[in-house]
Amino acid sequence: MGIKLYYTTVTASRTVKSQQAEMMRILDSKSIQYELIDISVGGEVRDEMRSKAGNPAAVPPQLFNEDKYCGDFEMFSDAVEEDTVDQFLKLA
């Protein structure tokens, strides 16, 4: 599967929780299939997400198409506003 959503099941941040839920809701509403990757299972998964994103401080949610970085919640939100989600996710 192409689209990967790095998220976490362990966070005290309401912002992260709501951003993750919003991202999943929008992807589901557009019938875009995606794989969930939970970074809370271990530091190596978090480090992999940060390395692929090119940001050592990246926090979930982060979207990728295979190993190509698409962006974070803010970038995704902008793409939704501009109706360019397919381009954002490198599907078009």
Residue pairs with C-beta under 8 A, 6 or more apart in sequence:
1 33
1 34
1 35
2 65
2 66
2 91
3 27
3 32
3 33
3 34
3 35
3 63
3 64
3 65
3 70
3 89
3 91
4 34
4 35
4 37
4 63
4 64
4 65
4 66
5 20
5 23
5 24
5 27
5 34
5 35
5 36
5 37
5 61
5 62
5 63
6 37
6 39
6 45
6 49
6 60
6 61
6 62
6 63
6 64
7 20
7 23
7 24
7 36
7 37
7 38
7 39
7 60
7 61
8 16
8 20
8 38
8 39
8 40
8 60
9 38
9 40
10 40
11 17
11 40
11 60
16 59
16 60
16 61
19 61
19 73
20 60
20 61
22 73
22 77
23 61
23 63
23 73
23 76
26 76
26 80
26 85
27 34
30 85
32 85
32 89
32 91
34 63
37 45
37 49
38 45
39 45
39 46
39 49
39 60
49 58
49 60
49 62
50 56
50 57
50 58
52 64
52 67
52 69
53 62
53 69
53 72
54 69
58 72
61 72
61 73
61 76
62 69
62 71
62 72
63 70
63 71
63 72
63 76
63 88
63 89
64 70
65 89
65 90
65 91
68 90
70 76
70 88
70 89
70 90
71 79
71 88
75 88
76 85
76 88
79 85
79 87
79 88
79 89
86 92
